[in-house]
Every structure is written in structure tokens, then in C-alpha cells.
Amino acid sequence: MNPAPRPRPATSARSAAVVLVLAVALAAVGWALVLRHGFPHGDDWLHAMAGEQPGDARTVRGWLATWQFDYTYRNGRAADAAARLVLLGGRPGALVVGVAIMVLSGLATWPWLRMTGAPRTRPLVRAVIGLGVPFLAVQAHSWLTGEGLLWVSGMANYPLATLAFLVAGAAVSGALPPRVTWLALPVVVYAHLGHEVSAVATLVVTVLALALRRPAGGRARSTWAAIVASALGFAVLATAPGLWRRTAQEDLALPLLQALSRTTLMFASLTLGWWLALGVLALLAVRLSGRAPRRVALVAAAASWLLLLLARRRWPRLADLCADADTAVPATLLALAVVAAAVVLVVGVLVLVVDAWGAAAAYPVLALTAAGVVSAGVPIVASVCGQRAFFLPVTALVLAVACALLLVLGALADGGPCTARAARALTAATLAATLVAAAGYVAVTSQHAARNAAAYDTFVAEVEAARTAGAGEVVVPELPEEGYAYRRAFYLLRYACDLRRFYDLPDGVVLTDAERREDRTTDTTTGCETTWQRTLSRAAEQAPDRR
């Protein structure tokens, strides 16, 4: 008589937990190595000196007043108010908050990956892939790090909004435990109030969740609460006077077709590799099911992808797309072809995804892809060419690819001994590639960002010396590493008075740029209006009864 099988030792669960904790800690260390080179620049000085009097935003009353002014006049967002809170902690506080945002973003991918329902994929594998998603997303271009992570204003507007979207999308999809969903309701609201890109993305997921997610026992009350919170949050942002004022005053630097094609090509340039990966995974899933793919969708998507790739090759430097009108996409058939190809590519890949798994089974892939594409339409239509504006859409698409990969791994694992071995090999290759890519990103980015941080530290030393002496000249630096900081980091036409106030430069100290241009040189702090004060004055002129 065979002995009864012994129960599985609890040590395996403990070992998995230890590995998981180590993975989270390793991700935190990686982000810390990058973000320790961040420093205040650009709008960070604007927000630090915000208020009727410079720095009023550092008080509770002043902070609330600046948030109200954001909503009613500046841009309608709450993200800038969040940035002003983070700035209170200085560079150490920004480092801690930045690491927390990026690690939590990795953790927030886990509910999405679980929604794939791939039972044969080990939770530990899903966890490591999820933690790697943010590392993979920011590698689309260095500007996503420089403009999105290494200054507080960018961090609050883009990575924080992306984190809020990931949590809110999981909540409205019913992917979180009920208790966690109740606790996440403020995050659902903030996903809308924080930024218009995350608001649109969250709304798309909310609509698709209502259409495609139909649990057998019905939706939990917590899920309905999240859906209602999502709808209310979007309504509050959509009625923000500041959002509409800013939208109405946006001037296109190019004709409409050129503007659309330029930003469309920008988004395509950041994501072409991920569109290819998603299409290949969908085709593999179709083949594993023993069916032939939809030929029209396949050919159309492939031709569109190739056209976008060839169009992109005309600009060796991605930044040249946004430099000026002369370097933009010309207003020819090329501009029209770029826009048309992007539409065909998106539709073709989505058709392949639905054909591979069905709309219900592929819900996380469809929801993330649709959210990424539609939310990318916000900066595309507004002709916003900064890569940081596509932080959320790129992250959503990378996570969609990760979800598709888990669906393929599940199909391979269930297909027999041969395909099961292929699943194990593909899993190992994916984990290894993710770790190598993350390590390479940390090493390269830290090296480049450190040079900019060193230039900033030298500038601060000069400021402190001039402040102590009460005289002298301070020259703002030209950062040596393009793409690893906001491109207008020390733009004196906008930030001169903010800089003088922030560093408390006494009258008599000259602040200028490397070329000593007269229009960018100041020597007095007394009476120098900050950017926020100038905006208040402009608002008062447009509406005399506004305070």
C-alpha cells in the first residue's frame, strides 16, 4: 500500500514570500539609484514660490488657495497641488516620494496581471514581471525619465497620475478585494482630478468594465462605488474652469494636420516596439488555438507599422520632431499617411487581440490598450510634443503586452508536454530579459543623470557663495546631458524671479545665463514678480472680481 502523500511544506510559501520581498526591495534600490540624481528645476521653482506672496503655498491656507486657483484658472488639475506638497520635503523628500510612486506602480500592475486568469502562471512570475513594467516603460526614451521623473513637477503630473490610473482601473474592474476597493476610492477620484490624461484613461476603463466585465454573482457594492466615484471625478474635472480656459488659449504652432501628425509620430516612435510585440503575441495565440489569423487585419497592421517606422527614420533625433516648425512633419501626404497609418495600426492590432482571445478573456489587454490610445489623444489633439505627456499611454501599452504574454504562457502551459516546456523557456527568458533591461536602465540613466546633478550642485555652491558675499554673478548652468532633465530647466525668461526668491538672492547679485543676454539678466530681488504673481495679475486683468 502506497503511503499517503505528505502535505506540501509551508517553507515553499515562505520562500516565495522572501523572494517577493527581495524583488520589491531590489526595485526600490534601482529607482533610488536613478532618482537620487533629481533636483529642483523648471516649474519646481514656480510651485515652491506659489502664492500671493512668494512661498505662501507652504502654509495650509496658501496651499488651498493655490489649488483653488489651479482649478478655476490655471489648468484645472490637482497634480500641481500635489507637487507643492512634495516640494516641502526638499530633495530627500522628492527621492522618497519618487521611489514610492514607481515601486507602487509596479505593485499596481499585479491586479491587472491577475485579471488574465492564467492559472498556470506562478504568482511570483507575475509579480516580477509587474515590478519590471515601469522599468520597461521609461526605456522608450530618455525624456520619459528626464521630463517625467527627475523633477517634482513632472513626477506629480505623470508618474503619480499613472499610478492613480492603474489603481483606479483595477478598482472599477472589480480586480481588487472589496475592502481594498473601499480604501482606494480617493485614488479613483484623484485619477480624474489629478490630470486630464489619467482622467480620460480611467473613464475608458470604466466604460469597458461596464461593457465587458460581468461577474457571475454580479458586481460587489465596492465596485459599484468605484464606478460611481469614477464618473463623479470625471465630471468634476470636465467642468473645471481652468481646464477649459487653458484649452481655449492653446495656440497651435503648426497647421492642424501637421500638428496632429507630429504628435502622432511622437507617440508611435515611443511605442512601435510594443505594438509589434502585442501583435506577435496575438498571432501566436491564434496559432496555438489552431486557427488562421484574420488576414486583412494582419496585413493592414503590418503595413501601417512599417510605414510609421519608415516615416520615423526621417528624424534621427526624436527631439527634432518638436524643435520647431521647420523640423516637423511637412504638410504633405506624409502627414496624412502618418495619422491614417496610426489609426489602422491600432484597429488592426485590436482586431487581432479580440480574434485571439475574445473580448471578455482579453479584457485587461483591451482595456489597457484602449486607455493608452485614447488618453494619448489628449496630448496629440492639443499638439503637446513633450514626451512626458505620453508617460501613462506608454506604461499602459507595456502592461497590455505583459498581460498578453501571460495569456500566451497560460495557453502554452495547457497545450501538452512540448508546449509546457516552451512556456517554461519563454518564462525564464522573459524574467531574464526584464532583469537585464532594468539593470541596464539603472546603470545608464544614473551615469547620465549624475552629470546634470553635478552641474546643479555647482550652481547651488555659486549661489551660496554669492548670497554670503552679498554681491557677485551667478550663471545658470547649461546641463550637459540632454534628455535627462526638463529641457527648460533654467529658462530665465520664465523663472528668473522664482530662482531669486527660492535661493533668497540679495539685491546686487547678478543672475544670468552663459551668454549674458540682457533680457535674461536680473540683479534685484526686491519687487521681482514671481511667475505665480504674474499669473495672478493676468487673471485679475481678465476678471477684475477674481482674487
ZASEZA-137671 format. One record per residue (C-alpha): residue number from 1; residue in three letters; chain; z, y, x. Coordinates in steps of 0.5 Angstrom, whole numbers, plus 2048, in hexadecimal, padded with zeros to 3 digits. Last residue first. Layout:
% residues N
   k   r c  c3  c2  c1
 NUM ala A   Z   Y   X
...
END
This chain:
% residues 547
   k   r c  c3  c2  c1
 547 arg A 7F3 8AF 7EE
 546 arg A 7ED 8AF 7E9
 545 asp A 7ED 8B5 7E5
 544 pro A 7E8 8B8 7E9
 543 ala A 7E3 8B2 7E9
 542 gln A 7DD 8B2 7EE
 541 glu A 7E1 8B8 7F2
 540 ala A 7E7 8B4 7F2
 539 ala A 7E4 8AD 7F4
 538 arg A 7E1 8B1 7FA
 537 ser A 7E8 8B3 7FC
 536 leu A 7EB 8AD 7FB
 535 thr A 7E5 8AA 7FF
 534 arg A 7E6 8AF 805
 533 gln A 7EE 8AD 805
 532 trp A 7EC 8A6 805
 531 thr A 7E8 8A7 80B
 530 thr A 7ED 8AB 80F
 529 glu A 7ED 8B3 80F
 528 cys A 7EF 8B6 815
 527 gly A 7F4 8BC 814
 526 thr A 7F8 8BB 81A
 525 thr A 7F4 8B5 81E
 524 thr A 7F0 8B9 823
 523 asp A 7EB 8B8 828
 522 thr A 7E5 8B5 825
 521 thr A 7DF 8B2 828
 520 arg A 7DA 8AE 823
 519 asp A 7D5 8B4 821
 518 glu A 7D5 8B7 829
 517 arg A 7D3 8B0 82C
 516 arg A 7D7 8AE 832
 515 glu A 7D2 8A8 833
 514 ala A 7D8 8A3 834
 513 asp A 7DB 8A6 82E
 512 thr A 7E0 8AB 82C
 511 leu A 7E8 8AC 82B
 510 val A 7EA 8B3 82F
 509 val A 7F2 8B3 82F
 508 gly A 7F4 8BB 82E
 507 asp A 7F7 8B9 828
 506 pro A 7FC 8B3 828
 505 leu A 7F9 8AC 827
 504 asp A 7FD 8A8 822
 503 tyr A 7FA 8A2 823
 502 phe A 7F8 8A1 81C
 501 arg A 7F7 8A8 81A
 500 arg A 7F2 8A9 820
 499 leu A 7EF 8A3 81E
 498 asp A 7EE 8A5 817
 497 cys A 7EC 8AC 819
 496 ala A 7E6 8A9 81D
 495 tyr A 7E4 8A3 818
 494 arg A 7DE 8A5 814
 493 leu A 7DA 8A9 819
 492 leu A 7DE 8A5 81F
 491 tyr A 7DB 89E 81D
 490 phe A 7E0 89A 822
 489 ala A 7DF 893 81F
 488 arg A 7D8 895 81C
 487 arg A 7D5 88E 81D
 486 tyr A 7DC 88A 81B
 485 ala A 7DE 886 820
 484 tyr A 7DB 87F 824
 483 gly A 7D4 880 822
 482 glu A 7D2 885 828
 481 glu A 7D7 883 82E
 480 pro A 7D8 889 833
 479 leu A 7DB 88E 82E
 478 glu A 7D9 895 82F
 477 pro A 7E0 898 830
 476 val A 7E3 89F 82D
 475 val A 7E4 8A4 833
 474 val A 7EB 8A7 833
 473 glu A 7EB 8AE 837
 472 gly A 7F1 8B2 83A
 471 ala A 7F7 8B5 837
 470 gly A 7FE 8B4 834
 469 ala A 800 8B0 83A
 468 thr A 803 8AA 836
 467 arg A 7FE 8AA 831
 466 ala A 7F8 8AA 836
 465 ala A 7FC 8A4 83A
 464 glu A 7FD 8A0 833
 463 val A 7F5 8A1 831
 462 glu A 7F3 89F 838
 461 ala A 7F7 899 837
 460 val A 7F4 898 830
 459 phe A 7ED 898 833
 458 thr A 7EF 893 838
 457 asp A 7F1 88E 833
 456 tyr A 7EB 88F 82E
 455 ala A 7E7 88E 834
 454 ala A 7EB 887 836
 453 ala A 7EA 885 82E
 452 asn A 7E3 886 82F
 451 arg A 7E3 881 835
 450 ala A 7E7 87D 831
 449 ala A 7E3 87C 82B
 448 his A 7DD 879 830
 447 gln A 7E2 874 833
 446 ser A 7E5 872 82D
 445 thr A 7DF 871 829
 444 val A 7DC 86C 82E
 443 ala A 7E2 868 82E
 442 val A 7E4 868 827
 441 tyr A 7DD 866 825
 440 gly A 7DC 861 82A
 439 ala A 7E3 85E 827
 438 ala A 7E1 85E 820
 437 ala A 7DA 85B 822
 436 val A 7DD 855 826
 435 leu A 7E2 854 820
 434 thr A 7DD 854 81B
 433 ala A 7D8 850 81F
 432 ala A 7DD 84B 820
 431 leu A 7DF 84A 819
 430 thr A 7D8 84A 816
 429 ala A 7D6 845 81B
 428 ala A 7DC 840 819
 427 thr A 7DA 841 812
 426 leu A 7D3 83F 813
 425 ala A 7D5 839 817
 424 arg A 7DA 837 812
 423 ala A 7D5 838 80C
 422 ala A 7CF 834 810
 421 arg A 7D4 82E 811
 420 ala A 7D5 82F 809
 419 thr A 7CD 82F 809
 418 cys A 7CD 828 80C
 417 pro A 7D3 825 809
 416 gly A 7D1 827 802
 415 gly A 7CF 82D 7FE
 414 asp A 7D6 830 7FC
 413 ala A 7D7 833 803
 412 leu A 7D0 836 803
 411 ala A 7D1 839 7FC
 410 gly A 7D8 83C 7FE
 409 leu A 7D5 83F 804
 408 val A 7D0 842 800
 407 leu A 7D5 845 7FB
 406 leu A 7D9 848 801
 405 leu A 7D3 84B 805
 404 ala A 7D1 84F 7FE
 403 cys A 7D8 851 7FE
 402 ala A 7D7 854 805
 401 val A 7D1 857 804
 400 ala A 7D4 85B 7FE
 399 leu A 7D9 85D 803
 398 val A 7D4 860 807
 397 leu A 7D1 863 801
 396 ala A 7D8 866 7FF
 395 thr A 7D9 869 806
 394 val A 7D2 86C 807
 393 pro A 7D3 870 800
 392 leu A 7DA 872 802
 391 phe A 7D8 875 808
 390 phe A 7D2 878 806
 389 ala A 7D4 87F 806
 388 arg A 7D7 87E 80D
 387 gln A 7CF 87E 80F
 386 gly A 7CE 885 80E
 385 cys A 7C8 887 80A
 384 val A 7CA 889 803
 383 ser A 7C4 88A 800
 382 ala A 7C8 88B 7F9
 381 val A 7C3 886 7F6
 380 ile A 7C5 881 7FC
 379 pro A 7CC 883 7FD
 378 val A 7CD 881 7F5
 377 gly A 7C8 87B 7F6
 376 ala A 7CC 877 7FB
 375 ser A 7D1 876 7F5
 374 val A 7CC 873 7F1
 373 val A 7CA 86E 7F7
 372 gly A 7D1 86C 7F9
 371 ala A 7D3 86B 7F2
 370 ala A 7CD 867 7F1
 369 thr A 7CE 863 7F7
 368 leu A 7D6 862 7F6
 367 ala A 7D5 860 7EE
 366 leu A 7CF 85B 7F0
 365 val A 7D2 858 7F5
 364 pro A 7D9 857 7F2
 363 tyr A 7D6 855 7EB
 362 ala A 7D1 84F 7EF
 361 ala A 7D4 84A 7EA
 360 ala A 7D3 84E 7E4
 359 ala A 7CC 851 7E6
 358 gly A 7C9 84A 7E8
 357 trp A 7CA 847 7EF
 356 ala A 7C3 847 7F2
 355 asp A 7BF 84B 7ED
 354 val A 7C4 850 7EC
 353 val A 7C4 851 7F3
 352 leu A 7BC 851 7F4
 351 val A 7BC 856 7EE
 350 leu A 7C1 85B 7F2
 349 val A 7BD 85A 7F8
 348 gly A 7B6 85C 7F5
 347 val A 7BA 862 7F1
 346 val A 7BD 865 7F7
 345 leu A 7B6 864 7FB
 344 val A 7B2 867 7F6
 343 val A 7B6 86D 7F5
 342 ala A 7B6 86E 7FD
 341 ala A 7AF 86D 7FD
 340 ala A 7AE 872 7F8
 339 val A 7B2 878 7FC
 338 val A 7AF 876 802
 337 ala A 7A8 876 7FF
 336 leu A 7A9 87D 7FC
 335 ala A 7AB 880 803
 334 leu A 7A5 87C 806
 333 leu A 7A0 87F 801
 332 thr A 7A1 886 804
 331 ala A 7A7 88B 804
 330 pro A 7A9 889 80B
 329 val A 7AF 885 80D
 328 ala A 7B4 88A 810
 327 thr A 7B3 88C 818
 326 asp A 7B0 893 816
 325 ala A 7B5 894 810
 324 asp A 7BB 894 815
 323 ala A 7C0 88F 819
 322 cys A 7C1 88A 813
 321 leu A 7BC 885 814
 320 asp A 7BD 886 81C
 319 ala A 7C4 883 81B
 318 leu A 7C1 87D 81B
 317 arg A 7BE 87D 822
 316 pro A 7B7 879 823
 315 trp A 7B4 87C 81C
 314 arg A 7AE 879 81B
 313 arg A 7B1 873 81B
 312 arg A 7B4 874 814
 311 ala A 7AD 874 811
 310 leu A 7AB 86D 814
 309 leu A 7B2 86A 812
 308 leu A 7B1 86D 80B
 307 leu A 7AA 86A 80A
 306 leu A 7AD 863 80C
 305 trp A 7B3 863 807
 304 ser A 7AE 865 802
 303 ala A 7A9 85F 804
 302 ala A 7AF 85A 804
 301 ala A 7B1 85D 7FD
 300 ala A 7AB 85C 7FA
 299 val A 7A9 856 7FD
 298 leu A 7B0 853 7FA
 297 ala A 7B0 856 7F4
 296 val A 7A9 853 7F2
 295 arg A 7AA 84C 7F5
 294 arg A 7B0 84B 7F1
 293 pro A 7B4 846 7F5
 292 ala A 7B2 83E 7F5
 291 arg A 7B7 83A 7F2
 290 gly A 7BB 834 7F5
 289 ser A 7C2 837 7F5
 288 leu A 7C3 838 7FC
 287 arg A 7BC 83C 7FC
 286 val A 7BF 841 7F7
 285 ala A 7C5 842 7FB
 284 leu A 7C1 843 802
 283 leu A 7BD 848 7FE
 282 ala A 7C3 84C 7FC
 281 leu A 7C6 84B 803
 280 val A 7BF 84E 806
 279 gly A 7BF 854 801
 278 leu A 7C6 856 803
 277 ala A 7C5 855 80A
 276 leu A 7BF 85A 80A
 275 trp A 7C2 85F 806
 274 trp A 7C8 85F 80B
 273 gly A 7C3 860 810
 272 leu A 7C0 866 80D
 271 thr A 7C6 869 80B
 270 leu A 7C7 86F 810
 269 ser A 7C0 871 810
 268 ala A 7BF 870 809
 267 phe A 7C5 875 807
 266 met A 7C1 87A 80C
 265 leu A 7BA 878 809
 264 thr A 7BD 87A 802
 263 thr A 7C0 881 805
 262 arg A 7B9 883 808
 261 ser A 7B5 880 802
 260 leu A 7B9 884 7FD
 259 ala A 7B9 88B 801
 258 gln A 7B2 88A 802
 257 leu A 7B0 889 7FB
 256 leu A 7B5 88E 7F8
 255 pro A 7B2 894 7FD
 254 leu A 7B6 895 803
 253 ala A 7BD 899 805
 252 leu A 7BF 897 7FE
 251 asp A 7C4 89C 7FB
 250 glu A 7CB 89A 7F9
 249 gln A 7CE 89F 7F4
 248 ala A 7CD 89B 7EE
 247 thr A 7D1 895 7F1
 246 arg A 7D6 899 7F4
 245 arg A 7D8 89D 7ED
 244 trp A 7D7 896 7E9
 243 leu A 7DC 893 7EE
 242 gly A 7E1 899 7EE
 241 pro A 7E1 899 7E6
 240 ala A 7E4 892 7E6
 239 thr A 7E1 88E 7DF
 238 ala A 7DE 888 7E3
 237 leu A 7E4 887 7E7
 236 val A 7E9 887 7E1
 235 ala A 7E4 883 7DD
 234 phe A 7E3 87E 7E3
 233 gly A 7EB 87D 7E3
 232 leu A 7EB 87C 7DC
 231 ala A 7E6 876 7DC
 230 ser A 7E9 873 7E2
 229 ala A 7F0 873 7DF
 228 val A 7ED 870 7D9
 227 ile A 7EA 86A 7DD
 226 ala A 7F1 86A 7E1
 225 ala A 7F5 869 7DA
 224 trp A 7F0 864 7D8
 223 thr A 7F1 860 7DE
 222 ser A 7F9 861 7DD
 221 arg A 7F8 85E 7D6
 220 ala A 7F5 858 7D8
 219 arg A 7EE 857 7D7
 218 gly A 7EC 851 7D2
 217 gly A 7EE 84A 7D3
 216 ala A 7E7 847 7D5
 215 pro A 7E6 84D 7DA
 214 arg A 7E0 852 7D8
 213 arg A 7DE 855 7DF
 212 leu A 7D7 857 7DE
 211 ala A 7D6 85D 7D9
 210 leu A 7DD 860 7D9
 209 ala A 7DD 85F 7E1
 208 leu A 7D6 862 7E2
 207 val A 7D9 868 7DE
 206 thr A 7DF 869 7E3
 205 val A 7DB 867 7E9
 204 val A 7D6 86D 7E8
 203 leu A 7DC 872 7E6
 202 thr A 7E0 870 7ED
 201 ala A 7D9 871 7F1
 200 val A 7D8 878 7ED
 199 ala A 7DF 87A 7EE
 198 ser A 7DF 878 7F5
 197 val A 7D9 87C 7F7
 196 glu A 7DC 882 7F3
 195 his A 7E3 882 7F7
 194 gly A 7EA 882 7F6
 193 leu A 7EB 883 7EE
 192 his A 7E7 87C 7ED
 191 ala A 7EA 877 7F2
 190 tyr A 7F0 87B 7F0
 189 val A 7F1 879 7E9
 188 val A 7F0 871 7EC
 187 val A 7F5 873 7F1
 186 pro A 7FA 875 7EC
 185 leu A 7F9 86F 7E8
 184 ala A 7FA 86A 7EE
 183 leu A 801 869 7EC
 182 trp A 7FF 866 7E5
 181 thr A 7FA 862 7E9
 180 val A 7FF 85F 7EE
 179 arg A 803 85C 7E8
 178 pro A 7FD 85A 7E4
 177 pro A 7FA 856 7EB
 176 leu A 7F4 859 7ED
 175 ala A 7ED 857 7EC
 174 gly A 7EC 859 7E5
 173 ser A 7E6 85D 7E6
 172 val A 7E9 864 7E5
 171 ala A 7EE 862 7EA
 170 ala A 7EA 860 7EF
 169 gly A 7E5 866 7EF
 168 ala A 7EB 86A 7EF
 167 val A 7EE 867 7F6
 166 leu A 7E7 868 7F9
 165 phe A 7E6 86F 7F6
 164 ala A 7EC 871 7F9
 163 leu A 7EB 86E 800
 162 thr A 7E4 872 800
 161 ala A 7E7 878 7FE
 160 leu A 7EC 878 803
 159 pro A 7E6 876 808
 158 tyr A 7E2 87C 806
 157 asn A 7E5 882 804
 156 ala A 7EC 881 807
 155 met A 7E9 87F 80D
 154 gly A 7E4 884 80E
 153 ser A 7EA 88A 80D
 152 val A 7EE 886 812
 151 trp A 7EA 886 818
 150 leu A 7E7 880 81C
 149 leu A 7E6 87B 816
 148 gly A 7E0 87D 812
 147 glu A 7DC 882 816
 146 gly A 7DD 87F 81D
 145 thr A 7DE 878 81A
 144 leu A 7D8 878 815
 143 trp A 7D4 87C 81A
 142 ser A 7D4 876 81F
 141 his A 7CF 873 81A
 140 ala A 7CF 86C 816
 139 gln A 7D5 86A 81A
 138 val A 7D9 86D 815
 137 ala A 7D8 867 810
 136 leu A 7D9 862 815
 135 phe A 7E0 864 817
 134 pro A 7E2 865 80F
 133 val A 7E0 85E 80E
 132 gly A 7E4 85B 813
 131 leu A 7EA 85A 80F
 130 gly A 7E6 857 80A
 129 ile A 7E3 852 80E
 128 val A 7EA 850 811
 127 ala A 7ED 84F 80A
 126 arg A 7E7 84B 807
 125 val A 7E8 847 80D
 124 leu A 7EF 846 80C
 123 pro A 7EE 845 804
 122 arg A 7EA 83F 806
 121 thr A 7E3 83E 803
 120 arg A 7E3 838 7FF
 119 pro A 7E5 83C 7F8
 118 ala A 7DF 841 7F9
 117 gly A 7E1 845 7F2
 116 thr A 7DD 84B 7F5
 115 met A 7E3 84F 7F2
 114 arg A 7E7 84D 7F8
 113 leu A 7E3 851 7FC
 112 trp A 7E4 857 7F8
 111 pro A 7EC 856 7F7
 110 trp A 7EC 856 7FF
 109 thr A 7E8 85C 800
 108 ala A 7EE 860 7FF
 107 leu A 7F1 85D 805
 106 gly A 7EC 860 80A
 105 ser A 7EC 867 806
 104 leu A 7F4 866 808
 103 val A 7F3 866 80F
 102 met A 7EE 86C 80F
 101 ile A 7F3 870 80B
 100 ala A 7F9 86E 80F
  99 val A 7F6 86F 816
  98 gly A 7F3 876 813
  97 val A 7FA 878 810
  96 val A 7FE 876 817
  95 leu A 7F9 87A 81B
  94 ala A 7F9 880 817
  93 gly A 800 880 817
  92 pro A 800 880 81F
  91 arg A 7FB 886 81F
  90 gly A 7FF 88A 81A
  89 gly A 803 888 815
  88 leu A 802 88E 810
  87 leu A 7FB 88C 811
  86 val A 7FB 886 80C
  85 leu A 7FE 88A 807
  84 arg A 7F8 88F 807
  83 ala A 7F3 88A 808
  82 ala A 7F6 887 801
  81 ala A 7F4 88E 7FE
  80 asp A 7ED 88D 801
  79 ala A 7EC 887 7FD
  78 ala A 7EE 88A 7F6
  77 arg A 7E7 88C 7F5
  76 gly A 7E5 891 7F0
  75 asn A 7E1 894 7F6
  74 arg A 7E3 89C 7F7
  73 tyr A 7E5 89F 7F0
  72 thr A 7E9 89C 7EB
  71 tyr A 7EB 895 7EE
  70 asp A 7EB 898 7F5
  69 phe A 7EF 89E 7F3
  68 gln A 7F4 899 7EF
  67 trp A 7F5 895 7F6
  66 thr A 7F6 89C 7FA
  65 ala A 7FC 89E 7F5
  64 leu A 7FF 897 7F5
  63 trp A 7FF 898 7FD
  62 gly A 802 89F 7FC
  61 arg A 807 89D 7F7
  60 val A 809 897 7FC
  59 thr A 809 89A 802
  58 arg A 804 899 808
  57 ala A 7FF 89B 804
  56 asp A 801 8A2 805
  55 gly A 7FF 8A2 80C
  54 pro A 7FB 8A8 80C
  53 gln A 7FD 8AD 807
  52 glu A 7F9 8AC 800
  51 gly A 7F9 8A4 802
  50 ala A 7F5 8A0 807
  49 met A 7F7 8A0 80E
  48 ala A 7F7 899 810
  47 his A 7F1 898 80B
  46 leu A 7ED 89C 80F
  45 trp A 7EF 89A 815
  44 asp A 7ED 893 813
  43 asp A 7E7 895 810
  42 gly A 7E4 895 817
  41 his A 7E8 892 81D
  40 pro A 7EF 88E 81D
  39 phe A 7EF 888 822
  38 gly A 7ED 881 822
  37 his A 7EE 87D 828
  36 arg A 7F4 879 826
  35 leu A 7EF 877 820
  34 val A 7EB 872 824
  33 leu A 7F1 86E 828
  32 ala A 7F5 86E 821
  31 trp A 7EF 86B 81D
  30 gly A 7EF 865 822
  29 val A 7F6 864 822
  28 ala A 7F6 864 81A
  27 ala A 7F1 85F 81A
  26 leu A 7F5 85B 81F
  25 ala A 7FB 85C 81B
  24 val A 7F8 859 815
  23 ala A 7F5 853 818
  22 leu A 7FC 852 81B
  21 val A 7FF 852 814
  20 leu A 7F9 84D 812
  19 val A 7FA 848 818
  18 val A 802 848 816
  17 ala A 800 847 80F
  16 ala A 7FB 841 810
  15 ser A 801 83E 815
  14 arg A 806 83F 80F
  13 ala A 801 83B 80A
  12 ser A 800 836 810
  11 thr A 807 835 811
  10 ala A 808 833 80A
   9 pro A 806 82C 80B
   8 arg A 802 829 807
   7 pro A 805 823 803
   6 arg A 805 81C 806
   5 pro A 800 818 802
   4 ala A 803 812 7FF
   3 pro A 803 80C 804
   2 asn A 7FE 807 803
   1 met A 800 800 800
END
